[in-house]
Amino acid sequence: MASENGLNALVQQAEQLTADITEASGELPHVHRNLYQIHEAGQRLLEKTAGVRDGKADVKAAILLGSRGFDVPKLSQKLESLNAAKSLEAIEPVWETDIEGFLSNERENTLLAAIEQSRKNTFAEAERSQWLCCEREWEEEKEMILNSLVGTGQELELTRDSEVYRGSPLSMHGRSGLDAVAMAYAREVFVRNEAKLQGLTHSLITTFHQASIAFPNKSVHDCWSLVKALVDIPSLPPAAHTLRSSPSLQLPLLSQARHHLEHRYLEYIRESVHQSLAQAQLGGVPGTFQLVRSFLHLRQASSIPGLEDGCVEGQPVWALAFYCLRCGDRDCALATISRAQSCVEFCGYLREYVQSQDLRLSHSSETRLRLLYKRTVRTSTDPYKRAVYCLVGRCEVADSHPDVCSKTEDYMWFKLSQVSCEAPDSGHAPSVDDLTLSQLQATLLEEFGH
């Protein structure tokens, strides 16, 4: 009933307004519109005032924001959740001539602004106090941790006193945020610390190397194998480490590096042969020679043009000798060369090379072999023969032999085998034809390091 009275009053007001306008400006034409026309006129008015968003424009905007990394649905939710009421507006509408109402609203707005500013200042002060408290607690914990690491009677000189932190023994059971790989490392560190407390020796690198065997990434195990090989050198006097170019330090390091690369290549040959046993035709007495012979059969080395000095058991003699040396079996390489009738002259040099302590010929033998290489072998069409001569006699150190050393590990092994470390009692005088470790490092840095 009340709504009908309200509508009737609205109709009367509209009629009165129409009458007033008619009296002021004359008779106006009467316009009669149905609901559809009124709706259409309202839509046109809405388009003029606010504009209508095109659906294609929304799609283009979403694609643009998405390409820039914005989460469009989440951004829309944030925009919808914004509350425009937070902005300070007049509490109630005030006429321009209502001075009392204007002053009242200004007073209320000033109070609200002061309250909002006070709230912001309070939150900022609380956050600053929280960070100061966290930093102070961390400094205290840090001092206690440092004091716990220092032995008895060796108090750290800190700005203020702190008590020694005595932690409970570490337990390897229970939940942890570490993954399986990190837990394996943490377990080995725990075992090492326990052994250290009991006065036992424990190699952390060895245990890390053993733990990496179970890792799914084989490259990690290869890295630990390399680290273990490089640090597994005989104990040296402290003075030997003061000079990096000392032969007593370089010789064991080079030997371990070569041994690591040779062992890896032997494993590679063994895996290659075992994956194709039927094609490799593996047989005979087990050993390096049969593995290398089968490996060359897989690579069809006998079909390479330009090979010299015949074959041994169907494979080129110099290729067999080279890959035996590459696998670290120098005795096998010597036995292979001894079976070739055309390699009698070189057999004596190779025997001296194998039997030497540092894998180097005497000064006179090395000089004769280098002359022989320059006179006859340098122009040979057999890449394996040239490589073996350069390896044993350390000839042509600038030649990288890409025909037989196509991979990085092959190149590194070959160059490490040619590096000369002159001990005081070696009988070798320094020569411009020798390759030193510092020269090899400079070559790797300047030519391949960029």
C-alpha positions as CSV (number, residue, x, y, z in Angstrom):
1,M,0.0,0.0,0.0
2,A,2.8,2.3,0.9
3,S,4.5,1.6,-2.5
4,E,1.3,2.5,-4.4
5,N,1.1,5.8,-2.5
6,G,4.8,6.4,-3.4
7,L,4.2,5.7,-7.0
8,N,1.1,7.9,-7.1
9,A,3.0,10.7,-5.5
10,L,5.8,10.3,-8.1
11,V,3.2,10.5,-10.9
12,Q,1.7,13.6,-9.4
13,Q,5.1,15.2,-9.1
14,A,5.9,14.3,-12.8
15,E,2.6,15.8,-14.0
16,Q,3.2,19.0,-11.9
17,L,6.8,19.3,-13.4
18,T,5.4,18.9,-16.9
19,A,2.8,21.5,-16.3
20,D,5.4,24.0,-15.0
21,I,7.6,23.4,-18.0
22,T,4.6,23.9,-20.3
23,E,3.7,27.1,-18.7
24,A,7.3,28.4,-19.0
25,S,8.1,27.4,-22.5
26,G,4.9,26.6,-24.2
27,E,3.2,23.4,-25.1
28,L,5.7,20.5,-25.6
29,P,5.0,17.5,-27.9
30,H,4.0,14.4,-26.1
31,V,6.2,11.4,-26.7
32,H,4.9,7.9,-26.1
33,R,7.5,5.1,-25.9
34,N,7.1,1.4,-25.2
35,L,9.5,-0.6,-22.9
36,Y,11.8,-1.7,-25.8
37,Q,12.3,1.9,-26.9
38,I,13.0,3.1,-23.4
39,H,15.6,0.3,-22.9
40,E,17.2,1.1,-26.3
41,A,17.4,4.8,-25.4
42,G,18.9,3.9,-22.0
43,Q,21.6,1.8,-23.7
44,R,22.6,4.6,-26.0
45,L,22.8,6.9,-23.0
46,L,25.0,4.4,-21.2
47,E,27.3,4.1,-24.2
48,K,27.7,7.9,-24.4
49,T,28.5,8.3,-20.7
50,A,30.5,5.2,-19.7
51,G,31.2,3.4,-23.0
52,V,30.7,-0.2,-23.8
53,R,33.6,-2.6,-23.5
54,D,34.1,-4.7,-26.6
55,G,34.5,-8.4,-26.0
56,K,37.4,-8.5,-28.5
57,A,39.2,-5.8,-26.6
58,D,38.9,-7.9,-23.4
59,V,40.4,-10.8,-25.2
60,K,43.3,-8.7,-26.6
61,A,43.9,-7.2,-23.2
62,A,44.0,-10.7,-21.6
63,I,46.5,-12.0,-24.2
64,L,48.7,-8.9,-23.7
65,L,48.8,-9.2,-19.9
66,G,49.3,-13.0,-20.1
67,S,52.3,-12.6,-22.4
68,R,53.9,-10.3,-19.8
69,G,53.5,-12.8,-17.0
70,F,50.3,-11.5,-15.4
71,D,47.8,-13.9,-14.0
72,V,44.6,-12.4,-15.5
73,P,42.0,-14.3,-13.4
74,K,43.9,-13.5,-10.2
75,L,44.3,-9.9,-11.2
76,S,40.6,-9.6,-11.9
77,Q,39.8,-11.0,-8.4
78,K,42.1,-8.5,-6.8
79,L,40.4,-5.6,-8.7
80,E,37.0,-6.8,-7.7
81,S,38.1,-7.0,-4.1
82,L,39.2,-3.4,-4.0
83,N,37.0,-1.3,-1.7
84,A,36.5,2.2,-3.0
85,A,34.9,3.2,0.4
86,K,38.4,3.5,1.9
87,S,38.9,6.9,0.1
88,L,37.7,9.8,2.2
89,E,34.4,11.2,0.9
90,A,31.8,13.3,2.3
91,I,29.8,11.5,5.0
92,E,26.5,12.8,3.7
93,P,25.7,15.1,0.8
94,V,25.9,18.8,1.6
95,W,24.4,21.7,-0.3
96,E,26.8,24.4,-1.4
97,T,25.2,26.9,0.8
98,D,25.1,24.7,3.9
99,I,28.1,26.1,5.8
100,E,27.3,24.2,9.0
101,G,27.1,20.9,7.2
102,F,30.3,21.6,5.2
103,L,32.3,22.3,8.4
104,S,30.9,19.2,10.1
105,N,31.9,17.0,7.2
106,E,35.4,18.6,7.0
107,R,35.8,17.9,10.8
108,E,34.8,14.3,10.3
109,N,37.1,13.9,7.3
110,T,40.0,15.4,9.3
111,L,39.4,12.9,12.1
112,L,39.2,10.0,9.7
113,A,42.4,11.1,8.0
114,A,44.2,11.3,11.3
115,I,43.0,7.9,12.3
116,E,44.1,6.4,9.0
117,Q,47.6,8.0,9.3
118,S,47.9,6.8,12.9
119,R,47.0,3.3,11.8
120,K,49.7,3.3,9.0
121,N,52.3,4.7,11.5
122,T,51.4,2.0,14.0
123,F,51.8,-0.8,11.5
124,A,55.1,0.6,10.2
125,E,56.4,0.9,13.8
126,A,55.3,-2.7,14.6
127,E,57.0,-4.0,11.5
128,R,60.2,-2.1,12.3
129,S,60.2,-3.4,15.9
130,Q,59.6,-7.0,14.6
131,W,62.6,-6.8,12.3
132,L,64.8,-5.3,15.0
133,C,63.8,-8.1,17.3
134,C,64.6,-10.8,14.7
135,E,68.0,-9.2,14.0
136,R,68.8,-9.1,17.7
137,E,67.8,-12.7,18.2
138,W,69.8,-13.8,15.2
139,E,72.9,-12.0,16.5
140,E,72.5,-13.8,19.8
141,E,72.1,-17.2,18.1
142,K,75.1,-16.4,15.8
143,E,77.3,-15.6,18.8
144,M,76.2,-18.8,20.6
145,I,76.9,-20.9,17.5
146,L,80.4,-19.3,17.0
147,N,81.2,-19.8,20.7
148,S,80.2,-23.5,20.5
149,L,82.6,-24.0,17.6
150,V,85.5,-22.5,19.5
151,G,87.5,-24.7,21.9
152,T,87.4,-24.4,25.6
153,G,89.3,-21.3,26.8
154,Q,89.2,-19.6,23.4
155,E,86.3,-17.2,23.9
156,L,85.6,-15.0,20.9
157,E,86.0,-11.3,21.3
158,L,82.5,-10.1,20.7
159,T,80.9,-6.9,21.7
160,R,78.9,-8.5,24.5
161,D,79.1,-11.7,26.5
162,S,77.3,-14.7,25.2
163,E,76.8,-18.2,26.6
164,V,78.2,-21.2,24.9
165,Y,75.5,-23.1,23.0
166,R,75.4,-26.8,23.7
167,G,73.3,-28.5,21.1
168,S,71.8,-31.9,21.4
169,P,73.4,-34.7,19.3
170,L,72.2,-34.7,15.7
171,S,69.7,-37.3,14.8
172,M,69.5,-38.6,11.3
173,H,66.0,-39.9,11.8
174,G,62.7,-38.0,11.4
175,R,61.4,-35.5,8.9
176,S,63.7,-33.2,7.0
177,G,63.3,-30.6,4.2
178,L,66.3,-32.1,2.3
179,D,65.9,-34.2,-0.7
180,A,67.4,-37.7,-1.1
181,V,70.7,-36.4,-2.6
182,A,71.2,-33.7,0.1
183,M,70.3,-36.3,2.8
184,A,73.0,-38.6,1.5
185,Y,75.6,-35.8,1.8
186,A,74.3,-34.9,5.2
187,R,74.6,-38.5,6.4
188,E,78.2,-38.7,5.3
189,V,79.0,-35.4,7.0
190,F,77.4,-36.7,10.2
191,V,79.5,-39.9,10.0
192,R,82.6,-37.9,9.4
193,N,82.0,-35.7,12.4
194,E,81.3,-38.7,14.6
195,A,84.6,-40.3,13.5
196,K,86.4,-37.0,14.1
197,L,85.1,-36.8,17.7
198,Q,86.4,-40.4,18.3
199,G,89.8,-39.5,16.9
200,L,89.5,-41.6,13.7
201,T,90.6,-40.5,10.2
202,H,87.8,-40.2,7.7
203,S,88.1,-39.1,4.1
204,L,85.1,-37.0,3.2
205,I,85.8,-37.0,-0.5
206,T,86.0,-40.8,-0.6
207,T,82.6,-41.1,1.2
208,F,81.0,-38.5,-1.1
209,H,82.3,-40.5,-4.0
210,Q,80.8,-43.7,-2.7
211,A,77.5,-42.0,-1.9
212,S,77.3,-40.6,-5.4
213,I,77.1,-44.1,-6.9
214,A,73.5,-44.3,-6.0
215,F,72.6,-40.9,-7.5
216,P,70.4,-41.0,-10.6
217,N,72.7,-38.4,-12.3
218,K,75.8,-40.2,-13.5
219,S,77.6,-36.8,-14.1
220,V,77.7,-36.2,-10.4
221,H,79.5,-39.5,-9.8
222,D,81.9,-38.7,-12.6
223,C,82.7,-35.3,-11.0
224,W,83.4,-36.9,-7.6
225,S,85.6,-39.5,-9.4
226,L,87.6,-36.8,-10.9
227,V,88.0,-34.9,-7.6
228,K,88.9,-38.1,-5.8
229,A,91.6,-38.8,-8.4
230,L,93.1,-35.4,-8.3
231,V,93.4,-35.2,-4.5
232,D,94.5,-38.8,-4.1
233,I,98.2,-38.0,-4.4
234,P,101.0,-39.1,-2.1
235,S,101.8,-36.9,0.9
236,L,104.3,-34.3,0.1
237,P,106.4,-32.1,2.4
238,P,104.9,-28.7,3.1
239,A,107.5,-26.9,1.1
240,A,106.5,-28.7,-2.1
241,H,103.1,-26.9,-2.2
242,T,104.6,-23.5,-2.0
243,L,105.7,-23.6,-5.6
244,R,103.1,-24.7,-8.1
245,S,105.7,-25.5,-10.8
246,S,107.5,-27.9,-8.5
247,P,108.0,-31.3,-10.3
248,S,107.3,-33.1,-7.0
249,L,103.8,-31.7,-7.1
250,Q,103.1,-31.7,-10.8
251,L,104.2,-35.3,-11.6
252,P,101.8,-37.0,-9.2
253,L,99.0,-34.6,-10.3
254,L,99.6,-35.4,-14.0
255,S,99.8,-39.1,-13.3
256,Q,96.5,-39.1,-11.4
257,A,94.8,-37.1,-14.1
258,R,96.0,-39.4,-16.9
259,H,95.0,-42.5,-14.9
260,H,91.5,-41.1,-14.4
261,L,91.0,-40.4,-18.1
262,E,92.4,-43.8,-19.0
263,H,90.1,-45.6,-16.6
264,R,87.1,-43.8,-17.9
265,Y,88.0,-44.6,-21.5
266,L,88.5,-48.3,-20.7
267,E,85.0,-48.4,-19.1
268,Y,83.7,-46.7,-22.3
269,I,85.2,-49.3,-24.5
270,R,83.9,-52.1,-22.3
271,E,80.4,-50.7,-22.4
272,S,80.5,-50.2,-26.2
273,V,81.7,-53.8,-26.8
274,H,79.2,-55.4,-24.4
275,Q,76.3,-53.5,-26.0
276,S,77.1,-55.1,-29.4
277,L,78.7,-58.5,-28.6
278,A,77.6,-60.1,-31.8
279,Q,79.0,-57.4,-34.0
280,A,82.1,-56.9,-31.9
281,Q,83.1,-60.6,-32.1
282,L,84.6,-60.5,-28.6
283,G,86.7,-63.6,-27.9
284,G,90.1,-65.0,-27.0
285,V,91.9,-64.4,-23.7
286,P,90.1,-61.8,-21.6
287,G,92.1,-58.6,-21.4
288,T,92.6,-55.1,-22.8
289,F,93.9,-56.4,-26.2
290,Q,90.7,-58.3,-27.0
291,L,88.5,-55.4,-25.9
292,V,90.4,-53.0,-28.1
293,R,90.4,-55.4,-31.0
294,S,86.6,-55.8,-30.7
295,F,86.2,-52.0,-30.3
296,L,88.1,-51.4,-33.5
297,H,86.0,-54.0,-35.3
298,L,82.9,-52.0,-34.3
299,R,84.5,-48.9,-35.6
300,Q,85.7,-50.6,-38.8
301,A,89.2,-49.2,-38.3
302,S,90.7,-51.5,-40.9
303,S,88.8,-49.7,-43.7
304,I,90.4,-46.4,-42.9
305,P,92.7,-45.5,-45.9
306,G,96.4,-44.8,-45.5
307,L,97.1,-47.3,-42.6
308,E,100.6,-48.7,-42.6
309,D,102.7,-51.6,-41.3
310,G,100.1,-54.3,-41.5
311,C,97.6,-55.8,-39.0
312,V,97.6,-57.9,-35.9
313,E,94.6,-60.3,-35.6
314,G,92.8,-58.5,-38.4
315,Q,93.2,-54.9,-37.0
316,P,95.7,-52.2,-37.8
317,V,98.8,-52.5,-35.6
318,W,99.1,-48.7,-34.9
319,A,95.5,-48.3,-34.0
320,L,95.7,-51.3,-31.6
321,A,98.8,-49.7,-30.0
322,F,97.2,-46.3,-29.7
323,Y,94.0,-47.5,-28.0
324,C,96.0,-49.7,-25.7
325,L,97.9,-46.7,-24.6
326,R,94.6,-44.7,-24.4
327,C,93.3,-47.3,-22.0
328,G,96.4,-47.1,-19.8
329,D,97.7,-50.7,-20.6
330,R,101.2,-49.8,-21.9
331,D,102.4,-53.4,-21.6
332,C,99.6,-54.5,-23.9
333,A,100.7,-51.8,-26.4
334,L,104.3,-53.0,-26.2
335,A,103.2,-56.6,-26.8
336,T,101.1,-55.5,-29.8
337,I,104.0,-53.6,-31.4
338,S,106.3,-56.6,-30.8
339,R,104.1,-58.8,-32.9
340,A,104.5,-56.5,-36.0
341,Q,107.7,-57.3,-38.0
342,S,107.8,-53.8,-39.5
343,C,107.9,-52.0,-36.1
344,V,111.1,-53.5,-34.7
345,E,112.9,-50.2,-34.6
346,F,110.2,-48.5,-32.7
347,C,109.7,-51.4,-30.3
348,G,112.9,-50.5,-28.4
349,Y,111.8,-46.9,-27.8
350,L,108.4,-48.1,-26.6
351,R,110.0,-50.6,-24.2
352,E,112.1,-47.9,-22.7
353,Y,109.1,-45.6,-22.4
354,V,107.0,-48.2,-20.7
355,Q,109.7,-49.2,-18.2
356,S,110.6,-45.6,-17.3
357,Q,109.4,-44.3,-14.0
358,D,107.9,-41.0,-15.3
359,L,106.9,-42.4,-18.8
360,R,109.7,-40.5,-20.6
361,L,112.6,-41.6,-22.7
362,S,116.1,-40.7,-21.9
363,H,117.5,-37.5,-23.5
364,S,119.4,-39.3,-26.2
365,S,116.6,-41.7,-27.1
366,E,114.1,-38.9,-27.2
367,T,116.4,-36.9,-29.5
368,R,116.9,-39.8,-31.9
369,L,113.1,-40.6,-32.0
370,R,112.3,-37.0,-32.7
371,L,114.7,-37.0,-35.6
372,L,113.2,-40.2,-36.9
373,Y,109.8,-38.7,-36.7
374,K,110.8,-35.6,-38.6
375,R,112.6,-37.6,-41.3
376,T,110.0,-40.3,-42.1
377,V,106.9,-40.4,-39.8
378,R,105.7,-36.8,-40.1
379,T,104.6,-37.4,-43.7
380,S,103.0,-40.8,-42.9
381,T,99.4,-41.2,-44.0
382,D,98.6,-43.3,-40.9
383,P,97.2,-41.0,-38.2
384,Y,97.6,-43.6,-35.4
385,K,101.3,-44.0,-36.2
386,R,101.9,-40.3,-36.0
387,A,100.0,-40.1,-32.8
388,V,101.9,-42.9,-31.1
389,Y,105.3,-41.5,-32.2
390,C,104.3,-38.0,-30.8
391,L,103.1,-39.6,-27.6
392,V,106.2,-41.6,-26.9
393,G,108.7,-39.1,-28.2
394,R,106.8,-35.9,-27.2
395,C,107.1,-34.7,-30.7
396,E,105.0,-31.9,-32.4
397,V,103.4,-30.7,-29.1
398,A,101.5,-28.1,-31.1
399,D,99.7,-30.7,-33.1
400,S,96.3,-31.7,-31.6
401,H,95.8,-34.8,-33.8
402,P,92.1,-34.3,-34.6
403,D,91.9,-37.6,-36.6
404,V,92.4,-39.7,-33.4
405,C,91.6,-37.2,-30.6
406,S,88.2,-36.0,-31.7
407,K,86.8,-35.5,-28.2
408,T,87.8,-33.2,-25.3
409,E,88.8,-36.0,-23.0
410,D,91.0,-37.6,-25.7
411,Y,92.7,-34.2,-26.3
412,M,93.3,-33.6,-22.6
413,W,94.7,-37.1,-22.1
414,F,97.1,-36.7,-25.1
415,K,98.3,-33.3,-24.0
416,L,98.8,-34.4,-20.4
417,S,100.8,-37.3,-21.7
418,Q,103.1,-34.8,-23.6
419,V,103.6,-32.4,-20.6
420,S,107.2,-32.3,-19.4
421,C,108.1,-31.8,-15.8
422,E,111.8,-31.6,-15.4
423,A,113.0,-32.9,-12.1
424,P,116.6,-31.8,-11.1
425,D,117.9,-35.4,-11.5
426,S,116.0,-36.3,-14.7
427,G,119.0,-35.6,-17.1
428,H,116.7,-33.6,-19.4
429,A,117.6,-30.0,-20.2
430,P,114.8,-27.6,-20.8
431,S,113.9,-27.3,-24.5
432,V,111.7,-25.1,-26.6
433,D,110.1,-28.2,-28.1
434,D,108.8,-29.3,-24.7
435,L,105.3,-28.7,-23.4
436,T,105.1,-27.5,-19.8
437,L,102.0,-27.5,-17.7
438,S,101.8,-23.7,-17.6
439,Q,101.9,-23.6,-21.4
440,L,99.1,-26.1,-21.6
441,Q,97.0,-24.1,-19.1
442,A,97.6,-20.9,-21.1
443,T,96.6,-22.7,-24.3
444,L,93.4,-24.0,-22.8
445,L,92.6,-20.5,-21.4
446,E,93.4,-18.5,-24.5
447,E,92.2,-20.8,-27.3
448,F,89.3,-22.7,-25.7
449,G,88.4,-20.7,-22.6
450,H,86.5,-17.9,-24.4
